[in-house]
Amino acid sequence: MDNVIFQLAIVLVMLVALFFISRQTSNEIFYFLRKFIKTDSVVFGIVSFFFLPGTILHEFSHFFMAIILFLPVHKIQILPEFEKNYIKLGKVLYEKKDVIRGVIVGIAPLIGALLFFWFLSVFHLFPQQNVWLTILLGYIIFSVSSAMFSSQQDLIDLIYVIPFFALFGAIIYIFNINFDFIFHNRVFIRNVNEFIRNIQFYIVFSLIIHGIVIIVLKSLRKLL
């Protein structure tokens, strides 16, 4: 169990690093294109279409999670849209029934991306023997890793969940509720370990690709 906790901690640290580095990557791509294209709306449009595969997974993760949680969905949009001098990469409009389900739908893109990485690993889809197919999948992984994190609007309900978890923790402490039967379950531990191993490669790969893109674009901007 200690090994699982350690591996989860490593994954969490890497995800935090990926969150910040992916934001930096988007900025570097924007500033690089801005050297050649002087209209911000055009640059935003190019960037948004570049990250379209990740946006599609992001929005459909919201969509399917809302459906699973029996929340009516009124609209799903995956193509970029300009609104009041800024661009929305996509959106899903659904009926919010309660805070808990709202938060789960909000974090769905992260869950969807990790399941996507798991799927690639389990079926050994990356890398491929075909170089061009490997490049295409590498680009999709890069795009998904750039859009896997929830926006500020997605997590608007998160602040309301904190008191819930505080109450939940207090109940566990007061009534001395024991969850050892879960954490000592060998099947559970094995499955968690396997899932972590499957996604770690793709998180590390994403970090490396983002780092390379940032270094290359920074260097080119200095040269130009």
Protein Blocks (a to p, Z undefined) as FASTA:
>chain_A
ZZmmmmmmmmmmmmmmmmmmmmmmmmmmmmmmmmmmmbfklmmmmmmmmmmmmmmmmmmm
mmmmmmmnopacfbdcfbdcdeehiacfbdcddddfbfklmmmmmmmmmmmmmmmmmmmm
mnopaccfblklmmmmmmmmmmmmmmmpccfklmmmmmmmmmmmmmmmmmmmmnopafkl
mmmmmklmmmmmmmmmmmmmmmmmmmmmmmmmmmmmmmmmmmZZ
